[in-house]
Amino acid sequence: MLPIASPHRYPMSSLAARFAAALIAVLLSTVGAAAAQSAASPPTRGFMWEATQGNARVLLLGTIHVGREGQTELTPAQTARVRAAAAIAVEADVFDAQRTLAALQRYAIIAADAPGLDKRLPPALRERVERVLPRYGLTAAAVWRLKPWALANNLVVLEASRLGFSPALSTEAQLFSLARSAGIAVVEIESVEKQLALFDSAPADLQLAYLEQALASVESGAGEREIRLLVEAWRTSDAVAMRQRLMTMRQSTNAGERWITEQVIDGRHDAMLAAIDRFAASGRLHVVAVGTLHFFGPTGLLDGLRARGYAIAPLP
């Protein structure tokens, strides 16, 4: 699931100028460059599998939502497999700018006639938000119409951008470029609306806990370490590191992070497995591309598919 920032038509011009552009305009205008760089990729990178059950077959691709040149490009072999597919199945089409903006307005933005986030946060938490924003060139006024979960997601994007990681080099950006250049159909497993509604369904106390956790990770430097660890684990195809990250999230003392693990990761797997079943049985080869963490662990997609009788084979 992509952390999506707020669009510029809403009353947060600083956030919008930096991150709506990064997540919508930049992706749409520079997505071609990501695919072009793949020819220089090393022979092994990321995670790709083939799942088969009788005549049913589907390719699985673990994605990473931000990237950096030389680290997150798909390999030539992975790119060739995607080009040979009839369809690419993604979590949500965030490249539909108008639809994404409308979904953000509905789910991520506090209504204009309601008290802003500055009136809803405990004073100590509000002060911490105000202290951390200057590192991203933002003022507090730029974020007070965001809901707590949306501000937390924006902090993830802000920190990744500060470290030099860009959504324009995400796996999703590369896949949409390939789809456009090769005429491959793109289908959604979920939708932008469903994903944002899931975050918005979190109770108020868990949204605040999630924001506190995101803020603490920025303040302590843990967020930087986690971003670098995940990118490096993806680059080196390190399944052990991915499983360890999931275990850490499940054992978190922060209720918001546990909610994310239980609902935003594990809670979506039954629907994803049902979708993979449909794609595999369709007679048309699909590449199913979802966040890499979804595949691992005892409740992950790989074990879920094995329980349904699929044979899973890793692909370089």
C-alpha positions as CSV (number, residue, x, y, z in Angstrom):
1,M,0.0,0.0,0.0
2,L,1.4,3.3,-1.0
3,P,1.6,6.2,1.5
4,I,-0.2,8.9,-0.4
5,A,0.3,12.6,0.3
6,S,-2.2,15.4,0.0
7,P,-3.1,17.1,-3.3
8,H,-2.5,20.8,-3.9
9,R,-6.1,21.7,-4.3
10,Y,-6.6,21.3,-0.6
11,P,-5.5,23.9,2.0
12,M,-1.9,22.6,2.5
13,S,0.1,24.0,-0.3
14,S,3.5,23.1,1.1
15,L,2.7,19.4,1.4
16,A,1.0,19.4,-1.9
17,A,3.7,21.1,-3.9
18,R,6.2,18.5,-2.6
19,F,4.3,15.3,-2.3
20,A,1.3,15.4,-4.6
21,A,3.8,16.1,-7.3
22,A,6.0,13.2,-6.1
23,L,3.1,10.7,-6.0
24,I,1.1,11.8,-9.0
25,A,2.6,14.3,-11.4
26,V,6.2,13.0,-11.0
27,L,5.1,9.4,-11.4
28,L,3.1,10.2,-14.5
29,S,5.8,12.4,-16.2
30,T,9.0,10.5,-15.2
31,V,7.7,6.9,-15.0
32,G,9.3,6.1,-18.4
33,A,12.8,6.7,-17.0
34,A,12.4,4.0,-14.4
35,A,11.8,1.3,-16.9
36,A,14.6,2.5,-19.2
37,Q,17.1,2.1,-16.3
38,S,16.3,-1.6,-15.9
39,A,18.7,-2.7,-18.6
40,A,21.6,-1.9,-16.3
41,S,20.2,-3.9,-13.4
42,P,22.2,-6.7,-11.8
43,P,21.0,-10.3,-12.5
44,T,19.3,-10.8,-9.1
45,R,17.2,-8.3,-7.3
46,G,13.8,-8.1,-5.5
47,F,11.3,-10.9,-5.2
48,M,9.5,-12.8,-8.0
49,W,7.7,-16.2,-7.9
50,E,5.7,-18.5,-10.1
51,A,2.6,-20.0,-8.5
52,T,1.0,-23.0,-10.3
53,Q,-1.8,-25.4,-9.5
54,G,-2.6,-27.8,-12.3
55,N,-3.2,-25.6,-15.4
56,A,-3.6,-22.5,-13.3
57,R,-0.5,-20.2,-13.3
58,V,0.3,-16.7,-12.0
59,L,3.5,-14.7,-11.5
60,L,3.9,-12.9,-8.2
61,L,6.1,-9.8,-7.8
62,G,7.0,-8.2,-4.4
63,T,7.0,-4.4,-4.8
64,I,8.8,-1.6,-3.1
65,H,7.0,1.7,-3.0
66,V,10.0,4.1,-3.1
67,G,13.3,3.6,-4.8
68,R,16.7,5.0,-5.8
69,E,18.6,4.7,-9.0
70,G,20.9,1.6,-9.1
71,Q,19.0,-0.1,-6.2
72,T,15.4,-0.7,-7.1
73,E,15.1,-1.2,-10.8
74,L,13.6,-4.5,-12.0
75,T,16.1,-6.9,-13.6
76,P,16.0,-7.6,-17.3
77,A,14.6,-11.0,-16.6
78,Q,11.8,-9.6,-14.5
79,T,11.0,-7.0,-17.1
80,A,10.8,-9.6,-19.8
81,R,8.4,-11.7,-17.8
82,V,6.2,-8.7,-17.2
83,R,6.2,-7.8,-20.9
84,A,5.1,-11.3,-21.7
85,A,2.1,-11.1,-19.4
86,A,-1.5,-10.3,-20.5
87,A,-2.2,-8.2,-17.4
88,I,-0.6,-6.6,-14.4
89,A,-2.6,-6.7,-11.2
90,V,-1.7,-4.0,-8.7
91,E,-3.1,-3.1,-5.3
92,A,-4.5,0.2,-6.5
93,D,-4.1,2.5,-9.5
94,V,-2.6,5.6,-7.9
95,F,-1.8,7.0,-11.3
96,D,-5.4,8.0,-12.0
97,A,-4.8,11.5,-10.7
98,Q,-8.4,12.8,-10.6
99,R,-9.7,9.7,-8.8
100,T,-6.8,9.7,-6.3
101,L,-7.4,13.4,-5.5
102,A,-11.1,12.8,-5.0
103,A,-10.3,9.8,-2.7
104,L,-7.9,11.9,-0.6
105,Q,-10.5,14.7,-0.3
106,R,-13.0,12.2,1.0
107,Y,-10.9,10.1,3.4
108,A,-7.7,11.9,4.3
109,I,-8.7,15.5,4.7
110,I,-10.6,17.0,7.7
111,A,-13.8,18.7,6.7
112,A,-13.4,22.5,6.3
113,D,-16.1,23.2,8.9
114,A,-14.5,20.8,11.5
115,P,-11.7,21.6,14.0
116,G,-8.3,21.0,12.5
117,L,-5.7,18.5,13.7
118,D,-4.0,21.2,15.8
119,K,-7.2,21.3,17.9
120,R,-7.4,17.5,18.2
121,L,-3.9,16.5,19.1
122,P,-2.7,16.4,22.8
123,P,-0.5,19.5,23.3
124,A,2.7,17.5,23.7
125,L,2.1,15.6,20.5
126,R,1.2,18.8,18.6
127,E,4.5,20.4,19.8
128,R,6.5,17.4,18.6
129,V,4.8,17.7,15.1
130,E,5.7,21.4,15.0
131,R,9.3,20.7,15.9
132,V,9.9,18.0,13.2
133,L,8.3,19.7,10.2
134,P,11.1,22.3,9.6
135,R,13.5,19.5,8.6
136,Y,11.2,19.0,5.6
137,G,10.8,22.7,4.9
138,L,7.2,22.7,6.1
139,T,5.3,24.9,8.5
140,A,2.6,23.4,10.9
141,A,-0.1,25.3,9.1
142,A,0.5,23.1,6.1
143,V,-0.6,19.9,7.8
144,W,-3.4,20.7,10.2
145,R,-6.2,19.7,7.8
146,L,-4.7,16.1,7.5
147,K,-6.2,13.4,9.6
148,P,-3.8,11.7,12.0
149,W,-3.2,8.6,9.9
150,A,-2.7,10.7,6.8
151,L,-0.1,12.9,8.5
152,A,1.7,9.7,9.7
153,N,1.8,8.4,6.1
154,N,3.1,11.7,4.9
155,L,5.9,11.6,7.5
156,V,6.9,8.3,6.0
157,V,7.0,9.8,2.5
158,L,8.8,13.0,3.8
159,E,11.5,11.0,5.5
160,A,12.0,8.7,2.5
161,S,12.3,11.8,0.2
162,R,14.8,13.4,2.6
163,L,16.9,10.3,2.3
164,G,16.9,10.4,-1.5
165,F,14.3,7.8,-2.2
166,S,11.6,8.6,-4.8
167,P,8.2,7.1,-5.7
168,A,9.3,7.6,-9.4
169,L,11.7,4.6,-8.9
170,S,9.1,2.4,-7.1
171,T,8.2,-0.9,-8.6
172,E,4.7,0.4,-9.3
173,A,6.1,3.3,-11.4
174,Q,8.2,0.8,-13.4
175,L,5.2,-1.5,-14.0
176,F,2.9,1.3,-15.1
177,S,5.6,2.4,-17.6
178,L,5.9,-1.1,-18.9
179,A,2.2,-1.4,-19.2
180,R,1.9,1.8,-21.1
181,S,4.8,1.0,-23.5
182,A,3.8,-2.6,-24.1
183,G,0.1,-2.2,-24.2
184,I,-0.4,-4.5,-21.1
185,A,-3.7,-4.2,-19.3
186,V,-3.6,-3.0,-15.6
187,V,-6.2,-4.3,-13.2
188,E,-6.8,-3.4,-9.5
189,I,-6.9,-5.9,-6.7
190,E,-8.4,-3.3,-4.5
191,S,-8.7,0.4,-5.2
192,V,-7.4,3.8,-3.9
193,E,-10.7,4.4,-2.3
194,K,-10.7,1.1,-0.4
195,Q,-7.2,1.5,0.8
196,L,-7.7,5.0,2.1
197,A,-11.0,4.0,3.7
198,L,-9.2,1.2,5.5
199,F,-6.8,3.7,7.1
200,D,-9.7,6.0,7.9
201,S,-11.6,3.2,9.6
202,A,-9.0,3.1,12.4
203,P,-10.5,4.3,15.8
204,A,-9.3,7.8,16.8
205,D,-7.0,6.4,19.6
206,L,-5.2,4.1,17.2
207,Q,-4.8,6.9,14.6
208,L,-3.1,9.0,17.3
209,A,-0.9,6.0,18.3
210,Y,0.0,5.4,14.6
211,L,1.0,9.1,14.3
212,E,3.0,9.0,17.5
213,Q,4.9,5.9,16.3
214,A,5.7,7.6,12.9
215,L,6.8,10.7,14.7
216,A,8.9,8.9,17.2
217,S,10.6,7.0,14.3
218,V,11.6,10.2,12.7
219,E,12.8,11.8,15.9
220,S,14.9,8.8,16.9
221,G,16.3,8.0,13.5
222,A,14.6,4.6,13.5
223,G,12.6,5.6,10.5
224,E,15.7,6.2,8.5
225,R,17.2,2.9,9.5
226,E,13.9,1.0,8.6
227,I,13.7,2.6,5.2
228,R,17.3,1.8,4.4
229,L,16.9,-1.7,5.8
230,L,13.8,-2.4,3.6
231,V,15.3,-1.1,0.5
232,E,18.5,-3.0,1.0
233,A,16.5,-6.2,1.8
234,W,14.6,-5.8,-1.4
235,R,17.8,-5.0,-3.4
236,T,19.5,-8.2,-2.1
237,S,16.4,-10.4,-2.1
238,D,16.8,-10.9,1.6
239,A,13.7,-12.8,2.7
240,V,15.1,-13.3,6.3
241,A,15.2,-9.5,6.7
242,M,11.7,-9.1,5.4
243,R,10.4,-11.7,7.9
244,Q,12.3,-10.1,10.7
245,R,10.7,-6.7,9.9
246,L,7.2,-8.3,10.1
247,M,8.0,-9.9,13.4
248,T,9.2,-6.6,14.8
249,M,6.0,-4.9,13.7
250,R,3.8,-7.7,15.3
251,Q,5.7,-7.4,18.5
252,S,5.6,-3.6,18.7
253,T,4.5,-2.0,21.9
254,N,2.7,0.7,19.9
255,A,-1.0,-0.1,19.3
256,G,-1.1,1.9,16.1
257,E,1.7,-0.1,14.5
258,R,0.1,-3.4,15.6
259,W,-3.1,-2.3,14.0
260,I,-1.3,-1.6,10.8
261,T,0.2,-5.0,10.8
262,E,-3.1,-6.8,11.7
263,Q,-5.4,-4.8,9.5
264,V,-3.5,-3.1,6.7
265,I,-1.2,-6.0,6.1
266,D,-2.6,-9.3,7.3
267,G,-6.3,-8.2,7.2
268,R,-6.2,-7.8,3.4
269,H,-4.7,-11.3,2.6
270,D,-8.0,-13.3,2.2
271,A,-9.2,-10.9,-0.5
272,M,-5.8,-10.9,-2.2
273,L,-5.7,-14.7,-2.2
274,A,-9.2,-14.9,-3.7
275,A,-8.0,-12.4,-6.4
276,I,-4.9,-14.4,-7.2
277,D,-7.1,-17.6,-7.6
278,R,-9.2,-15.7,-10.2
279,F,-6.2,-14.5,-12.1
280,A,-4.5,-17.9,-12.1
281,A,-7.6,-19.6,-13.4
282,S,-8.3,-16.9,-16.1
283,G,-6.2,-18.5,-18.8
284,R,-4.4,-15.2,-19.2
285,L,-1.0,-14.7,-17.6
286,H,-1.2,-12.1,-14.8
287,V,1.7,-10.6,-12.9
288,V,0.3,-9.9,-9.4
289,A,2.3,-7.0,-7.9
290,V,1.8,-6.2,-4.2
291,G,4.0,-4.9,-1.4
292,T,6.8,-7.4,-0.6
293,L,5.9,-7.7,3.1
294,H,2.5,-9.2,2.1
295,F,4.3,-12.4,0.9
296,F,6.1,-13.4,4.0
297,G,5.4,-15.0,7.4
298,P,2.8,-17.6,8.4
299,T,-0.1,-15.4,7.5
300,G,1.5,-14.2,4.2
301,L,0.5,-14.8,0.7
302,L,3.1,-17.5,-0.1
303,D,2.0,-19.7,2.8
304,G,-1.6,-18.9,2.0
305,L,-1.2,-20.0,-1.6
306,R,0.6,-23.2,-0.5
307,A,-2.4,-24.0,1.8
308,R,-4.6,-23.7,-1.3
309,G,-2.5,-26.3,-3.2
310,Y,-0.2,-24.0,-5.2
311,A,3.4,-24.9,-5.9
312,I,5.6,-21.8,-5.4
313,A,8.9,-21.5,-7.3
314,P,11.2,-18.5,-6.9
315,L,12.3,-16.7,-10.1
316,P,15.6,-14.8,-10.5
